[in-house]
Amino acid sequence: MSLESNRTLGGIGAILVAVGSIVPIIGIVGIILVLIALKGLAEYYNENSIFQNALYGIIFYIIAVIVAAFVLIGAFFGGILAGPSMGSVLAFAGGVIIAAVVMFIFYVLGALYFKRSFNVVSAKSGENMFNTAGLLLLVGAILTIIIIGLILMLVAWILVAIGFFSIKSAQPPSPPAQPPPPPP
């Protein structure tokens, strides 16, 4: 794919990821488009770490959601099977806390790998917006403990979209100058 199509896919995908904070299905489509665009940029710039780091980031995000879901489901059913008692309430609360901690750890790891990917894109494309977005994504992931982190992550994905749309196309090399014709 061309640089222009990767820019467009990545920009639209990042916007969908930002909107996906409200409608999760749209976010999934967006992250797939961002991955496709980062794969294209990795090939364009001949730098595999762009795609590999983003892929690791997605894997950590998926692990975060799956592990948290299993722990929450286990805590829920453990609380139901234990019957209505103070112990079951404490077991459920403990499960929720464990799920939150596990999800937090993997979410920060995912953001760290996305930051690495965006740093390489920034270095290769010359678009510094990716550095800022990667840093905001990481800080936002760390601050998800307080709600402000989610807002920072939303802003980070908007900056990623701006970064994709701001990548400048490489100018084709100008043809070599023709030597002046010899005098008559």
CYANA upper distance limits for C-alpha pairs under 8 A (distance plus 0.5 A):
  1 MET  CA      5 SER  CA      6.90
  1 MET  CA      6 ASN  CA      7.32
  1 MET  CA     40 GLY  CA      6.83
  2 SER  CA      6 ASN  CA      6.88
  2 SER  CA     40 GLY  CA      8.26
  2 SER  CA     44 TYR  CA      8.33
  3 LEU  CA      7 ARG  CA      6.60
  3 LEU  CA     40 GLY  CA      8.10
  3 LEU  CA     41 LEU  CA      7.54
  3 LEU  CA     44 TYR  CA      7.53
  3 LEU  CA    169 SER  CA      7.38
  4 GLU  CA      8 THR  CA      6.73
  4 GLU  CA    169 SER  CA      7.73
  5 SER  CA      9 LEU  CA      6.55
  5 SER  CA     37 ALA  CA      8.44
  6 ASN  CA     10 GLY  CA      6.38
  6 ASN  CA     36 ILE  CA      8.16
  6 ASN  CA     37 ALA  CA      5.04
  6 ASN  CA     38 LEU  CA      7.93
  6 ASN  CA     40 GLY  CA      6.49
  6 ASN  CA     41 LEU  CA      7.17
  7 ARG  CA     11 GLY  CA      6.48
  7 ARG  CA     37 ALA  CA      7.36
  7 ARG  CA    164 PHE  CA      5.50
  7 ARG  CA    165 PHE  CA      6.22
  7 ARG  CA    167 ILE  CA      7.44
  8 THR  CA     12 ILE  CA      6.56
  8 THR  CA    164 PHE  CA      7.66
  8 THR  CA    165 PHE  CA      7.13
  9 LEU  CA     13 GLY  CA      6.34
  9 LEU  CA     33 LEU  CA      6.24
  9 LEU  CA     34 VAL  CA      7.10
  9 LEU  CA     36 ILE  CA      8.02
  9 LEU  CA     37 ALA  CA      6.17
 10 GLY  CA     14 ALA  CA      6.48
 10 GLY  CA     33 LEU  CA      6.57
 10 GLY  CA     34 VAL  CA      5.05
 10 GLY  CA     35 LEU  CA      8.24
 10 GLY  CA     36 ILE  CA      8.11
 10 GLY  CA     37 ALA  CA      5.44
 10 GLY  CA     38 LEU  CA      7.71
 10 GLY  CA    161 ALA  CA      7.27
 10 GLY  CA    164 PHE  CA      6.37
 11 GLY  CA     15 ILE  CA      6.80
 11 GLY  CA     34 VAL  CA      8.08
 11 GLY  CA    160 VAL  CA      7.63
 11 GLY  CA    161 ALA  CA      4.63
 11 GLY  CA    162 ILE  CA      7.28
 11 GLY  CA    163 GLY  CA      8.11
 11 GLY  CA    164 PHE  CA      5.53
 11 GLY  CA    165 PHE  CA      6.24
 12 ILE  CA     16 LEU  CA      6.72
 12 ILE  CA     30 GLY  CA      7.67
 12 ILE  CA     33 LEU  CA      8.07
 12 ILE  CA    161 ALA  CA      7.32
 13 GLY  CA     17 VAL  CA      6.67
 13 GLY  CA     29 VAL  CA      7.69
 13 GLY  CA     30 GLY  CA      4.36
 13 GLY  CA     31 ILE  CA      6.50
 13 GLY  CA     32 ILE  CA      7.76
 13 GLY  CA     33 LEU  CA      5.29
 13 GLY  CA     34 VAL  CA      5.49
 13 GLY  CA    161 ALA  CA      8.09
 14 ALA  CA     18 ALA  CA      6.77
 14 ALA  CA     30 GLY  CA      6.47
 14 ALA  CA     31 ILE  CA      7.49
 14 ALA  CA     33 LEU  CA      8.42
 14 ALA  CA     34 VAL  CA      6.75
 14 ALA  CA    157 TRP  CA      6.05
 14 ALA  CA    158 ILE  CA      7.11
 14 ALA  CA    160 VAL  CA      6.65
 14 ALA  CA    161 ALA  CA      5.46
 15 ILE  CA     19 VAL  CA      6.73
 15 ILE  CA     30 GLY  CA      7.65
 15 ILE  CA    157 TRP  CA      7.33
 15 ILE  CA    158 ILE  CA      6.64
 15 ILE  CA    161 ALA  CA      6.42
 16 LEU  CA     20 GLY  CA      6.27
 16 LEU  CA     26 ILE  CA      6.32
 16 LEU  CA     27 GLY  CA      5.90
 16 LEU  CA     29 VAL  CA      7.65
 16 LEU  CA     30 GLY  CA      5.05
 16 LEU  CA     31 ILE  CA      8.18
 17 VAL  CA     21 SER  CA      7.38
 17 VAL  CA     26 ILE  CA      7.36
 17 VAL  CA     27 GLY  CA      4.60
 17 VAL  CA     28 ILE  CA      7.57
 17 VAL  CA     29 VAL  CA      8.21
 17 VAL  CA     30 GLY  CA      5.32
 17 VAL  CA     31 ILE  CA      6.47
 17 VAL  CA    157 TRP  CA      7.26
 18 ALA  CA     27 GLY  CA      7.46
 18 ALA  CA    154 LEU  CA      5.87
 18 ALA  CA    155 VAL  CA      8.31
 18 ALA  CA    157 TRP  CA      6.07
 18 ALA  CA    158 ILE  CA      6.88
 19 VAL  CA     23 VAL  CA      6.98
 19 VAL  CA     26 ILE  CA      7.43
 19 VAL  CA     27 GLY  CA      7.03
 20 GLY  CA     24 PRO  CA      5.06
 20 GLY  CA     25 ILE  CA      7.12
 20 GLY  CA     26 ILE  CA      5.48
 20 GLY  CA     27 GLY  CA      4.10
 20 GLY  CA     28 ILE  CA      7.74
 20 GLY  CA     30 GLY  CA      8.14
 21 SER  CA     27 GLY  CA      7.30
 21 SER  CA    154 LEU  CA      7.91
 23 VAL  CA     27 GLY  CA      7.28
 24 PRO  CA     28 ILE  CA      6.94
 25 ILE  CA     29 VAL  CA      7.08
 26 ILE  CA     30 GLY  CA      6.65
 27 GLY  CA     31 ILE  CA      6.61
 28 ILE  CA     32 ILE  CA      6.84
 29 VAL  CA     33 LEU  CA      6.87
 30 GLY  CA     34 VAL  CA      6.70
 31 ILE  CA     35 LEU  CA      6.61
 32 ILE  CA     36 ILE  CA      6.75
 33 LEU  CA     37 ALA  CA      6.66
 34 VAL  CA     38 LEU  CA      6.55
 35 LEU  CA     39 LYS  CA      6.57
 35 LEU  CA     51 PHE  CA      7.60
 35 LEU  CA     54 ALA  CA      7.45
 35 LEU  CA     55 LEU  CA      7.81
 36 ILE  CA     40 GLY  CA      6.77
 37 ALA  CA     41 LEU  CA      6.67
 38 LEU  CA     42 ALA  CA      6.47
 38 LEU  CA     50 ILE  CA      6.87
 38 LEU  CA     51 PHE  CA      5.96
 38 LEU  CA     54 ALA  CA      8.11
 39 LYS  CA     43 GLU  CA      6.86
 39 LYS  CA     50 ILE  CA      7.76
 39 LYS  CA     51 PHE  CA      5.55
 40 GLY  CA     44 TYR  CA      6.56
 41 LEU  CA     45 TYR  CA      6.40
 41 LEU  CA     46 ASN  CA      8.40
 41 LEU  CA     50 ILE  CA      7.99
 41 LEU  CA    121 VAL  CA      8.22
 42 ALA  CA     46 ASN  CA      6.02
 42 ALA  CA     47 GLU  CA      5.35
 42 ALA  CA     48 ASN  CA      5.72
 42 ALA  CA     49 SER  CA      7.73
 42 ALA  CA     50 ILE  CA      5.89
 42 ALA  CA     51 PHE  CA      6.42
 43 GLU  CA     47 GLU  CA      7.05
 43 GLU  CA     48 ASN  CA      7.59
 45 TYR  CA    124 LYS  CA      7.23
 48 ASN  CA     52 GLN  CA      6.70
 49 SER  CA     53 ASN  CA      6.19
 49 SER  CA    117 SER  CA      7.18
 49 SER  CA    120 VAL  CA      8.03
 50 ILE  CA     54 ALA  CA      6.98
 50 ILE  CA    116 ARG  CA      8.27
 50 ILE  CA    117 SER  CA      5.08
 50 ILE  CA    118 PHE  CA      7.71
 50 ILE  CA    120 VAL  CA      6.61
 50 ILE  CA    121 VAL  CA      7.01
 51 PHE  CA     55 LEU  CA      6.51
 51 PHE  CA    117 SER  CA      7.42
 52 GLN  CA     56 TYR  CA      6.70
 52 GLN  CA    117 SER  CA      8.27
 53 ASN  CA     57 GLY  CA      6.66
 53 ASN  CA    113 TYR  CA      5.55
 53 ASN  CA    114 PHE  CA      6.66
 53 ASN  CA    116 ARG  CA      6.90
 53 ASN  CA    117 SER  CA      5.70
 54 ALA  CA     58 ILE  CA      6.81
 54 ALA  CA    113 TYR  CA      6.59
 54 ALA  CA    114 PHE  CA      5.54
 54 ALA  CA    116 ARG  CA      8.49
 54 ALA  CA    117 SER  CA      6.18
 55 LEU  CA     59 ILE  CA      6.70
 56 TYR  CA     60 PHE  CA      6.71
 56 TYR  CA    110 GLY  CA      7.32
 56 TYR  CA    113 TYR  CA      6.85
 57 GLY  CA     61 TYR  CA      6.79
 57 GLY  CA    109 LEU  CA      7.43
 57 GLY  CA    110 GLY  CA      4.25
 57 GLY  CA    111 ALA  CA      6.70
 57 GLY  CA    112 LEU  CA      7.75
 57 GLY  CA    113 TYR  CA      5.39
 57 GLY  CA    114 PHE  CA      5.97
 58 ILE  CA     62 ILE  CA      6.67
 58 ILE  CA    110 GLY  CA      6.77
 59 ILE  CA     63 ILE  CA      6.64
 59 ILE  CA    110 GLY  CA      7.82
 60 PHE  CA     64 ALA  CA      6.59
 60 PHE  CA    106 PHE  CA      5.87
 60 PHE  CA    107 TYR  CA      7.00
 60 PHE  CA    109 LEU  CA      6.91
 60 PHE  CA    110 GLY  CA      5.34
 61 TYR  CA     65 VAL  CA      6.94
 61 TYR  CA    106 PHE  CA      6.83
 61 TYR  CA    107 TYR  CA      5.99
 61 TYR  CA    110 GLY  CA      6.05
 62 ILE  CA     66 ILE  CA      6.67
 63 ILE  CA     67 VAL  CA      6.38
 63 ILE  CA    106 PHE  CA      7.39
 64 ALA  CA     68 ALA  CA      6.51
 64 ALA  CA    102 VAL  CA      7.15
 64 ALA  CA    103 MET  CA      4.91
 64 ALA  CA    104 PHE  CA      7.90
 64 ALA  CA    105 ILE  CA      8.24
 64 ALA  CA    106 PHE  CA      5.58
 64 ALA  CA    107 TYR  CA      6.60
 65 VAL  CA     69 ALA  CA      6.52
 65 VAL  CA    103 MET  CA      6.97
 66 ILE  CA     70 PHE  CA      6.72
 67 VAL  CA     71 VAL  CA      6.67
 67 VAL  CA     99 ALA  CA      7.66
 67 VAL  CA    102 VAL  CA      7.72
 67 VAL  CA    103 MET  CA      7.66
 68 ALA  CA     72 LEU  CA      6.53
 68 ALA  CA     98 ILE  CA      8.50
 68 ALA  CA     99 ALA  CA      4.94
 68 ALA  CA    100 ALA  CA      7.29
 68 ALA  CA    102 VAL  CA      7.10
 68 ALA  CA    103 MET  CA      6.21
 69 ALA  CA     73 ILE  CA      6.51
 69 ALA  CA     99 ALA  CA      7.96
 70 PHE  CA     74 GLY  CA      6.48
 71 VAL  CA     75 ALA  CA      6.55
 71 VAL  CA     95 GLY  CA      6.58
 71 VAL  CA     96 VAL  CA      7.92
 71 VAL  CA     98 ILE  CA      7.83
 71 VAL  CA     99 ALA  CA      6.08
 72 LEU  CA     76 PHE  CA      6.51
 72 LEU  CA     92 PHE  CA      8.47
 72 LEU  CA     95 GLY  CA      6.49
 72 LEU  CA     96 VAL  CA      6.40
 72 LEU  CA     99 ALA  CA      6.78
 73 ILE  CA     77 PHE  CA      6.65
 74 GLY  CA     78 GLY  CA      6.26
 74 GLY  CA     95 GLY  CA      8.08
 75 ALA  CA     79 GLY  CA      6.47
 75 ALA  CA     91 ALA  CA      7.06
 75 ALA  CA     92 PHE  CA      5.29
 75 ALA  CA     93 ALA  CA      8.39
 75 ALA  CA     94 GLY  CA      8.31
 75 ALA  CA     95 GLY  CA      5.45
 75 ALA  CA     96 VAL  CA      7.66
 76 PHE  CA     80 ILE  CA      6.83
 76 PHE  CA     92 PHE  CA      6.52
 77 PHE  CA     81 LEU  CA      6.51
 78 GLY  CA     82 ALA  CA      6.57
 78 GLY  CA     88 SER  CA      7.74
 78 GLY  CA     91 ALA  CA      7.95
 78 GLY  CA     92 PHE  CA      7.78
 79 GLY  CA     83 GLY  CA      7.02
 79 GLY  CA     84 PRO  CA      8.26
 79 GLY  CA     88 SER  CA      5.00
 79 GLY  CA     89 VAL  CA      6.96
 79 GLY  CA     91 ALA  CA      6.93
 79 GLY  CA     92 PHE  CA      6.14
 80 ILE  CA     84 PRO  CA      7.90
 80 ILE  CA     88 SER  CA      7.90
 82 ALA  CA     87 GLY  CA      8.34
 82 ALA  CA     88 SER  CA      6.15
 83 GLY  CA     88 SER  CA      7.14
 84 PRO  CA     88 SER  CA      7.02
 84 PRO  CA     89 VAL  CA      8.22
 85 SER  CA     89 VAL  CA      7.10
 86 MET  CA     90 LEU  CA      6.72
 87 GLY  CA     91 ALA  CA      6.50
 88 SER  CA     92 PHE  CA      6.58
 89 VAL  CA     93 ALA  CA      6.65
 90 LEU  CA     94 GLY  CA      6.49
 91 ALA  CA     95 GLY  CA      6.65
 92 PHE  CA     96 VAL  CA      6.76
 93 ALA  CA     97 ILE  CA      6.76
 94 GLY  CA     98 ILE  CA      6.62
 95 GLY  CA     99 ALA  CA      6.54
 96 VAL  CA    100 ALA  CA      6.65
 97 ILE  CA    101 VAL  CA      6.69
 98 ILE  CA    102 VAL  CA      6.61
 99 ALA  CA    103 MET  CA      6.45
100 ALA  CA    104 PHE  CA      6.45
101 VAL  CA    105 ILE  CA      6.74
102 VAL  CA    106 PHE  CA      6.87
103 MET  CA    107 TYR  CA      6.37
104 PHE  CA    108 VAL  CA      6.64
104 PHE  CA    141 ALA  CA      8.14
104 PHE  CA    142 ILE  CA      8.22
104 PHE  CA    144 THR  CA      8.15
104 PHE  CA    145 ILE  CA      8.42
105 ILE  CA    109 LEU  CA      6.86
106 PHE  CA    110 GLY  CA      6.62
107 TYR  CA    111 ALA  CA      6.74
107 TYR  CA    141 ALA  CA      6.92
108 VAL  CA    112 LEU  CA      6.61
108 VAL  CA    138 LEU  CA      7.09
108 VAL  CA    141 ALA  CA      5.80
108 VAL  CA    142 ILE  CA      6.56
109 LEU  CA    113 TYR  CA      6.93
110 GLY  CA    114 PHE  CA      6.83
111 ALA  CA    115 LYS  CA      6.56
111 ALA  CA    134 GLY  CA      8.19
111 ALA  CA    137 LEU  CA      6.51
111 ALA  CA    138 LEU  CA      5.53
111 ALA  CA    141 ALA  CA      6.97
112 LEU  CA    116 ARG  CA      6.87
112 LEU  CA    138 LEU  CA      6.34
113 TYR  CA    117 SER  CA      6.79
114 PHE  CA    118 PHE  CA      6.60
114 PHE  CA    134 GLY  CA      7.05
115 LYS  CA    119 ASN  CA      6.53
115 LYS  CA    131 ASN  CA      7.91
115 LYS  CA    133 ALA  CA      8.24
115 LYS  CA    134 GLY  CA      4.54
115 LYS  CA    135 LEU  CA      6.81
115 LYS  CA    137 LEU  CA      7.61
115 LYS  CA    138 LEU  CA      7.23
116 ARG  CA    120 VAL  CA      6.95
116 ARG  CA    134 GLY  CA      7.93
117 SER  CA    121 VAL  CA      6.85
118 PHE  CA    122 SER  CA      6.52
118 PHE  CA    130 PHE  CA      5.69
118 PHE  CA    131 ASN  CA      6.67
118 PHE  CA    133 ALA  CA      8.15
118 PHE  CA    134 GLY  CA      6.29
119 ASN  CA    123 ALA  CA      6.71
119 ASN  CA    130 PHE  CA      6.84
119 ASN  CA    131 ASN  CA      5.72
119 ASN  CA    134 GLY  CA      7.48
120 VAL  CA    124 LYS  CA      6.62
121 VAL  CA    125 SER  CA      6.30
121 VAL  CA    126 GLY  CA      8.39
121 VAL  CA    127 GLU  CA      8.27
121 VAL  CA    130 PHE  CA      7.45
122 SER  CA    126 GLY  CA      5.84
122 SER  CA    127 GLU  CA      5.49
122 SER  CA    128 ASN  CA      5.90
122 SER  CA    129 MET  CA      7.76
122 SER  CA    130 PHE  CA      5.83
122 SER  CA    131 ASN  CA      6.61
123 ALA  CA    127 GLU  CA      7.87
123 ALA  CA    128 ASN  CA      8.28
125 SER  CA    167 ILE  CA      6.84
125 SER  CA    168 LYS  CA      7.94
126 GLY  CA    167 ILE  CA      8.19
127 GLU  CA    163 GLY  CA      6.92
127 GLU  CA    166 SER  CA      7.52
127 GLU  CA    167 ILE  CA      6.60
128 ASN  CA    132 THR  CA      7.25
128 ASN  CA    163 GLY  CA      8.14
129 MET  CA    133 ALA  CA      6.60
129 MET  CA    159 LEU  CA      6.90
129 MET  CA    160 VAL  CA      7.46
129 MET  CA    162 ILE  CA      7.84
129 MET  CA    163 GLY  CA      5.60
130 PHE  CA    134 GLY  CA      6.47
130 PHE  CA    159 LEU  CA      7.72
130 PHE  CA    160 VAL  CA      6.42
130 PHE  CA    163 GLY  CA      6.24
131 ASN  CA    135 LEU  CA      6.73
132 THR  CA    136 LEU  CA      6.64
132 THR  CA    156 ALA  CA      8.17
132 THR  CA    159 LEU  CA      8.14
133 ALA  CA    137 LEU  CA      6.50
133 ALA  CA    155 VAL  CA      8.35
133 ALA  CA    156 ALA  CA      5.01
133 ALA  CA    157 TRP  CA      7.31
133 ALA  CA    159 LEU  CA      5.95
133 ALA  CA    160 VAL  CA      6.23
134 GLY  CA    138 LEU  CA      6.77
134 GLY  CA    156 ALA  CA      7.46
135 LEU  CA    139 VAL  CA      6.63
136 LEU  CA    140 GLY  CA      6.23
136 LEU  CA    152 LEU  CA      6.58
136 LEU  CA    153 MET  CA      6.95
136 LEU  CA    155 VAL  CA      8.14
136 LEU  CA    156 ALA  CA      5.87
137 LEU  CA    141 ALA  CA      6.59
137 LEU  CA    152 LEU  CA      7.28
137 LEU  CA    153 MET  CA      5.46
137 LEU  CA    156 ALA  CA      5.85
137 LEU  CA    157 TRP  CA      8.12
138 LEU  CA    142 ILE  CA      6.79
138 LEU  CA    153 MET  CA      8.49
139 VAL  CA    143 LEU  CA      6.61
139 VAL  CA    149 GLY  CA      7.56
139 VAL  CA    152 LEU  CA      8.02
140 GLY  CA    144 THR  CA      6.58
140 GLY  CA    148 ILE  CA      7.83
140 GLY  CA    149 GLY  CA      4.36
140 GLY  CA    150 LEU  CA      6.56
140 GLY  CA    151 ILE  CA      7.84
140 GLY  CA    152 LEU  CA      5.37
140 GLY  CA    153 MET  CA      5.51
141 ALA  CA    149 GLY  CA      6.44
141 ALA  CA    150 LEU  CA      7.85
141 ALA  CA    153 MET  CA      7.43
142 ILE  CA    149 GLY  CA      7.39
143 LEU  CA    147 ILE  CA      7.72
143 LEU  CA    148 ILE  CA      7.02
143 LEU  CA    149 GLY  CA      4.71
143 LEU  CA    150 LEU  CA      8.11
144 THR  CA    148 ILE  CA      7.27
144 THR  CA    149 GLY  CA      4.76
144 THR  CA    150 LEU  CA      6.27
145 ILE  CA    149 GLY  CA      7.72
147 ILE  CA    151 ILE  CA      7.65
148 ILE  CA    152 LEU  CA      6.85
149 GLY  CA    153 MET  CA      6.69
150 LEU  CA    154 LEU  CA      6.76
151 ILE  CA    155 VAL  CA      6.79
152 LEU  CA    156 ALA  CA      6.55
153 MET  CA    157 TRP  CA      6.83
154 LEU  CA    158 ILE  CA      6.94
155 VAL  CA    159 LEU  CA      6.73
156 ALA  CA    160 VAL  CA      6.70
157 TRP  CA    161 ALA  CA      6.79
158 ILE  CA    162 ILE  CA      6.85
159 LEU  CA    163 GLY  CA      6.47
160 VAL  CA    164 PHE  CA      6.68
161 ALA  CA    165 PHE  CA      6.77
162 ILE  CA    166 SER  CA      6.50
163 GLY  CA    167 ILE  CA      6.87
